[in-house]
Amino acid sequence: MKKIIILILLPFTLQAQKNYTQALEKYMDAQMKIKGFNGTVLVAKQNKVLLKKGYGYADREWNVSNTADTKFRIGSVTKQFTAASILQLAEQGKLNLDDKLSKYFPDFPKGDSVTIHMLLTHTSGIANYTAQAQFESLATLTLSKDSMVAFIRSKPYSFSPGTKYQYSNSGYFLLGCIIEKTSGQSYADYVQQNIFAKAGMNNTGADKLDSILPMRAKGYATNKKKITNASYISLAWPFSAGVLFSTVEDLYKWDRALYGTTILSDASKQKMFTPGKGDYGYGFHIDSMQKHFRIWHNGGIPGFISNISRYTNDDVCVIVLANTEVVQNNTLPITDVIAEGLASIVFDLPVETPYEHKEVKIDPSLLDKFVGKYNAGLTLEVIKKDNKLYRHRDGTPDIELKPESNTKFFYADDSNRQLEFELDKAGNVIKIWFINNEQRGEMKKL
């Protein structure tokens, strides 16, 4: 009899399994319609692609849609390819990771104190050229590499080499120069021959302003929700820190290649994926998302933002490429938000699908029960004044919490944050869910 029951129940059990592709598509449709996402995404698990789709426009003026084959500038996602090139050259004995910068740039200040390893891990202390006040006026100029190196070396160090972590495009620009010096090839030719060709990445390369690139996306910016053409930047500046273009499919081929030894030996990958100061390895951030080990990097260049996140213990890869700069919560690129949201869906973690927040009227007498302090490592205080709720933090302005139901409130500063209060049967608050950029976190009432 038991065997019969099992046979009868099995089909229903299979039907009840989550349709991840459907859930991912629903989430992305909302990101496009509500948050203005414009780009292409790919989500894969255990060598199976769950979602690969374009959203919005590659060219708004001609109404050309983004597709899975659209090519995007990937900004600082370039850095992992630069790091891989350095590791390949080290395997070939053409350089050593402990080599001093002075070996390649004899007159560079403190060059005897800086190593290639420090450049790879952002611990050299060399000032980030894109953070300099003069960069905005220089960004449109196409200068020689010698002139740009002179600009970098003219700035004082941010700290003593090797003592701290501070993200620096300058270090990766210098690494590109070292690749050219040691390989005898241009950076573009080296990565094409030694990485992209080997990985089958036929739609990836160093971008050139004067070249005709089929399926190229145009870059856009947003200013107070108004979309404009992105500002111009000479591609001489990004160089090995951010000059590449690619597609979601090619970056997935890169993800697959990193599980083997076609590009790098196991020993080199071990070095690349070992977190140092600031949880940064070689061209990758290394951390975890909700206890899922993650190797990732994002990128930004005028008109484009990107994120590739690899969850290697789960064999999950999430790639988000966008050709419209959309920033959430004043600081976080929408590609970072989406990358975490898509991964959360695959991992069956709670995530909010974006929607329009609309204020509703509720009985002011309900507000008193929500007042109090809540904690999840950090303490959040909810106060009431003038029959309204506010988030209070000493030293910062109070932020009004607008009701969208009797138990859920959204921040009035358009920061994509909400508080949802959970009540017991007696109607007392037992905890709140703090929702920030679609991610839900539990906070206990003190």
C-alpha positions in Angstrom: 0.0 0.0 0.0 2.8 2.4 0.8 4.4 1.8 -2.6 1.2 2.8 -4.3 1.0 6.0 -2.3 4.5 7.0 -3.3 3.8 6.4 -7.0 0.6 8.5 -6.8 2.3 11.4 -4.9 5.5 11.5 -7.1 4.0 13.5 -10.0 2.5 16.1 -7.6 5.9 16.5 -5.9 7.6 17.1 -9.2 4.9 19.6 -10.2 5.4 21.5 -7.0 9.1 22.2 -7.7 9.8 25.9 -8.2 9.8 27.1 -11.7 13.0 29.2 -11.4 12.9 30.6 -15.0 9.4 31.9 -14.4 10.4 33.5 -11.1 13.5 35.1 -12.6 11.5 36.5 -15.6 8.9 37.9 -13.3 11.5 39.6 -11.2 13.3 41.0 -14.3 10.1 42.3 -15.9 9.5 44.3 -12.7 13.1 45.6 -12.7 12.6 46.9 -16.3 9.1 48.3 -15.8 9.5 49.8 -12.3 13.2 50.5 -11.9 14.2 51.2 -15.5 16.6 48.4 -16.0 18.0 48.5 -19.5 20.4 45.6 -20.5 20.8 41.9 -20.6 21.0 39.2 -17.9 22.1 35.5 -17.8 21.5 33.2 -14.8 22.9 29.6 -14.8 23.1 26.8 -12.3 25.1 23.6 -12.7 25.8 24.2 -16.4 22.1 24.9 -17.2 21.0 28.4 -18.3 17.9 29.4 -16.4 17.5 32.8 -18.0 19.2 34.6 -20.8 17.3 37.7 -22.0 17.6 41.3 -23.1 15.5 44.1 -21.7 14.9 47.7 -23.0 16.9 49.3 -25.8 20.4 48.9 -27.2 19.7 52.1 -29.2 16.8 54.2 -28.0 16.8 56.6 -31.0 16.3 53.7 -33.4 14.2 51.5 -31.1 16.7 48.7 -31.3 16.1 46.2 -28.5 18.7 44.7 -26.3 19.1 40.9 -26.9 21.2 38.1 -25.5 23.8 38.9 -28.2 24.1 42.7 -27.5 27.7 43.8 -26.7 28.2 46.1 -23.7 31.3 47.8 -22.3 32.0 46.0 -19.0 34.1 48.6 -17.2 36.1 47.2 -14.3 35.0 43.6 -15.0 38.0 44.0 -17.3 40.3 43.7 -14.2 39.8 39.9 -13.9 41.1 39.5 -17.4 44.1 41.7 -16.7 44.8 39.7 -13.5 44.5 36.4 -15.4 47.0 37.7 -18.0 49.5 38.6 -15.3 49.1 35.1 -13.8 49.7 33.5 -17.2 52.9 35.5 -17.7 54.0 34.4 -14.2 53.4 30.8 -15.2 55.5 31.3 -18.3 58.3 32.7 -16.1 58.2 36.1 -17.9 57.5 37.9 -14.6 57.2 37.3 -10.9 54.4 38.4 -8.7 57.0 39.7 -6.2 58.7 41.8 -8.9 59.1 45.5 -7.9 57.4 48.2 -9.9 60.8 49.8 -10.4 61.8 46.9 -12.6 59.3 48.1 -15.2 59.2 51.8 -14.3 62.6 52.7 -13.0 61.8 56.3 -12.1 58.4 55.6 -10.4 58.3 57.1 -6.8 58.7 54.3 -4.2 58.9 51.8 -7.0 61.2 49.6 -4.9 58.4 49.3 -2.3 55.6 48.3 -4.6 55.1 44.8 -6.0 53.0 43.3 -8.8 51.0 41.5 -6.1 50.2 44.9 -4.5 49.0 46.2 -7.8 46.7 43.2 -8.2 45.2 43.5 -4.7 44.8 47.3 -4.6 47.3 47.5 -1.7 50.0 49.6 -3.4 48.8 52.9 -2.1 49.2 54.4 -5.6 46.5 57.1 -5.9 43.4 56.2 -8.1 43.6 58.4 -11.1 39.9 58.4 -11.7 39.4 59.9 -8.2 41.6 63.0 -9.0 40.0 66.4 -9.3 41.7 66.9 -12.7 40.5 63.7 -14.2 37.1 65.0 -15.4 38.8 67.6 -17.6 41.3 65.0 -18.9 38.9 62.1 -19.5 38.0 63.2 -23.0 41.6 63.5 -24.1 43.5 60.7 -25.8 47.0 60.8 -24.3 49.9 58.5 -24.7 50.5 55.8 -22.1 53.7 57.6 -21.0 51.7 60.8 -20.4 49.1 58.9 -18.4 51.7 57.1 -16.3 53.3 60.5 -15.7 49.9 61.7 -14.4 49.6 58.7 -12.1 53.1 59.0 -10.7 52.7 62.7 -10.1 50.1 62.1 -7.3 51.2 61.4 -3.7 50.6 57.9 -2.3 47.4 57.4 -0.4 49.2 55.2 2.2 52.4 53.2 2.6 52.6 50.4 0.1 51.2 47.1 1.4 49.6 48.5 4.5 46.0 49.0 3.4 43.4 48.3 0.7 42.1 51.1 -1.5 40.6 50.4 -4.9 42.8 51.9 -7.5 42.4 51.9 -11.3 45.9 53.2 -11.5 47.3 49.9 -10.3 45.5 48.0 -13.1 46.5 50.6 -15.7 50.2 49.9 -14.7 49.5 46.1 -14.9 48.4 46.6 -18.5 51.7 48.3 -19.3 53.6 45.5 -17.6 51.7 42.9 -19.7 52.8 44.8 -22.9 56.4 45.1 -21.7 56.8 41.4 -20.8 54.7 39.8 -23.6 55.8 42.0 -26.5 52.2 42.4 -27.5 49.6 45.1 -27.2 47.2 44.5 -24.3 44.3 44.0 -26.7 46.2 41.4 -28.7 47.4 39.6 -25.7 44.0 39.1 -24.1 42.5 38.2 -27.4 45.0 35.5 -28.2 45.6 34.1 -24.7 42.2 34.3 -23.1 39.3 35.1 -25.4 40.3 32.7 -28.2 41.0 29.9 -25.8 37.7 30.3 -24.0 35.7 30.7 -27.2 34.8 34.2 -26.4 34.2 35.4 -29.9 32.3 38.5 -29.0 34.7 40.1 -26.5 37.6 42.5 -27.0 39.1 45.8 -26.3 36.7 48.6 -27.4 37.8 51.1 -30.0 35.8 54.3 -30.7 36.6 54.3 -34.5 35.6 50.6 -35.1 32.3 49.3 -36.4 31.1 46.8 -33.8 28.0 44.8 -34.7 25.4 44.5 -32.0 27.0 47.3 -30.0 24.8 48.9 -27.3 24.8 52.7 -26.9 25.4 54.0 -23.4 22.9 56.2 -21.5 22.8 58.0 -18.2 19.9 59.1 -15.9 19.5 62.5 -14.3 16.5 62.8 -12.0 14.9 59.9 -13.9 15.5 61.6 -17.2 17.5 59.5 -19.7 20.3 61.2 -21.6 23.2 60.1 -23.8 26.2 59.1 -21.7 29.1 61.5 -21.4 32.1 60.9 -23.6 35.4 59.3 -22.3 38.5 58.5 -24.3 39.1 54.8 -24.1 42.8 55.4 -23.7 42.1 56.1 -20.0 40.3 52.9 -19.0 42.8 50.6 -20.8 43.5 47.5 -18.8 41.4 48.7 -15.9 38.2 48.9 -17.9 38.4 49.0 -21.8 36.7 45.7 -22.7 33.3 44.9 -24.2 31.5 41.6 -24.0 28.2 39.7 -23.9 26.5 37.7 -21.2 27.1 34.5 -23.2 30.8 35.2 -23.5 31.1 36.0 -19.8 29.4 32.8 -19.1 32.0 31.0 -21.2 34.6 32.7 -19.1 32.9 31.4 -15.9 33.0 27.9 -17.4 36.6 28.2 -18.4 37.6 29.2 -14.8 36.4 25.7 -13.6 39.1 24.1 -15.8 42.7 24.8 -16.5 42.5 26.0 -20.1 43.2 29.6 -19.1 44.9 29.2 -15.7 46.5 26.4 -13.6 44.9 25.4 -10.4 47.7 27.0 -8.5 47.2 30.4 -10.3 43.4 30.2 -9.6 44.1 29.6 -6.0 46.1 32.8 -5.9 43.4 34.7 -7.8 40.6 33.6 -5.5 42.4 34.1 -2.2 41.0 37.2 -0.4 43.5 39.7 1.0 43.0 43.1 2.5 39.5 44.4 1.7 38.4 40.8 0.8 40.0 41.4 -2.7 41.9 38.7 -4.6 43.3 39.2 -8.0 40.7 41.0 -10.1 37.9 39.7 -8.0 36.1 40.6 -4.7 35.7 37.4 -2.6 33.0 37.2 0.1 29.7 35.5 0.6 26.0 36.4 0.0 23.7 34.9 2.7 26.3 32.2 3.4 26.9 31.4 -0.2 30.6 31.8 -1.1 30.9 34.4 -3.9 33.6 35.5 -6.3 32.4 38.7 -8.1 33.2 42.1 -9.6 31.2 45.0 -10.9 32.0 47.6 -13.4 31.1 51.1 -14.4 32.1 53.3 -17.3 30.0 56.2 -18.7 26.8 54.8 -20.0 27.4 51.2 -18.8 27.3 49.3 -15.5 27.9 45.5 -15.0 28.2 42.7 -12.5 29.4 39.1 -12.8 28.9 37.0 -9.7 30.1 33.4 -9.4 28.9 31.2 -6.6 31.5 28.4 -7.1 30.4 26.1 -4.3 26.9 26.1 -5.8 28.0 26.3 -9.5 25.8 29.3 -10.0 26.7 32.2 -12.2 24.8 35.5 -12.5 25.7 38.1 -15.1 24.1 41.5 -15.5 25.1 44.0 -18.1 23.4 47.4 -18.5 23.7 50.3 -20.9 21.8 52.8 -18.8 23.3 54.0 -15.5 20.7 53.6 -12.8 21.7 54.0 -9.2 19.5 52.8 -6.3 19.6 54.1 -2.8 21.8 57.0 -4.0 24.9 54.8 -4.2 24.2 51.2 -5.4 24.2 50.4 -9.1 21.1 48.6 -10.2 23.2 45.8 -11.7 24.5 45.0 -8.2 20.9 45.0 -6.8 19.7 42.7 -9.6 22.7 40.3 -9.4 21.9 39.7 -5.7 18.2 39.5 -6.3 18.5 36.9 -9.1 20.9 34.8 -6.9 18.5 35.0 -4.0 15.7 33.6 -6.2 18.0 30.7 -7.3 18.9 30.0 -3.6 15.3 30.3 -2.4 16.1 33.3 -0.3 13.5 36.1 0.4 13.6 38.9 -2.2 11.1 41.6 -3.0 9.9 41.9 -6.6 10.0 45.7 -7.4 6.6 47.5 -7.4 5.3 51.1 -7.2 5.0 52.3 -3.6 1.8 54.1 -3.1 0.9 55.9 0.2 -2.4 54.9 1.8 -4.3 56.4 4.7 -4.3 54.4 7.9 -5.7 55.0 11.4 -3.1 57.1 13.3 -3.8 55.2 16.4 -2.1 52.2 14.9 1.2 53.9 14.8 2.0 53.8 18.5 2.6 50.1 18.5 5.4 50.5 15.9 7.4 53.0 17.9 10.6 51.5 19.4 14.1 50.3 18.8 14.9 47.3 16.6 18.3 45.5 16.3 20.1 43.2 13.9 23.7 44.2 14.7 22.8 47.8 14.1 20.0 49.6 15.9 17.1 51.3 14.1 14.7 53.5 15.9 11.1 54.3 14.9 9.6 57.4 16.4 6.2 59.2 16.0 5.6 62.9 15.6 2.7 64.8 14.1 0.8 61.5 13.6 3.5 60.2 11.3 6.2 57.6 11.7 9.9 58.4 11.1 13.1 56.5 11.1 15.4 58.2 13.6 19.1 58.1 13.9 21.2 60.5 16.0 23.2 63.0 13.9 21.1 62.6 10.7 17.7 64.0 9.6 14.7 61.9 10.4 13.1 60.2 7.4 9.4 59.9 7.1 7.9 56.4 6.8 4.9 56.4 4.6 2.3 53.7 5.0 1.4 51.4 2.1 -0.6 49.1 4.3 -1.4 48.8 8.0 1.9 47.1 8.7 4.2 48.1 5.8 5.9 51.5 5.3 8.3 52.9 2.7 11.0 55.5 3.2 10.0 58.9 1.8 13.4 59.6 0.4 13.0 57.4 -2.7 15.8 55.1 -1.4 14.0 51.8 -2.2 13.8 50.9 1.5 10.8 49.6 3.5 9.9 48.4 7.0 7.4 45.6 7.4 6.1 45.0 10.9 5.3 41.5 12.0 2.6 41.1 14.7 1.6 38.3 17.1 -2.0 37.2 17.5 -2.5 39.9 20.1 -1.5 42.6 17.7 1.9 43.3 19.3 5.0 43.9 17.2 7.5 41.0 17.6 9.9 42.0 14.8 10.3 44.0 11.6 11.6 43.1 8.2 14.0 45.7 6.9 13.9 45.7 3.1 16.8 47.4 1.3 17.1 47.1 -2.4 14.8 44.1 -2.5 16.8 42.2 0.1 14.9 41.3 3.3 16.6 41.3 6.8 15.0 40.4 10.1 15.3 42.9 13.1 14.2 42.0 16.6 12.3 44.5 18.8 14.4 45.6 21.8 
